Amino acid sequence: MVEIVTTTGDVHVVEEQSTHFTSASAHILIQEIMVCSRDLDIIKQKTNEVEQKLKNMINVLGRI
């Protein structure tokens, strides 16, 4: 058994299998990639929102 800890603290315990790459393992990998991609999109959106707020603050401070 192999224990995998993600950056969010989730722990996945998986059973070691043969080194063959199966359709099922590919499907699981694709799902994980899609979740990571969605999370990265959310982070990008929030980063852009924070950047815009900071620009607005700088503009306001520049007028004072």
Long-range contacts (C-beta under 8 A, 24 or more apart in sequence): none
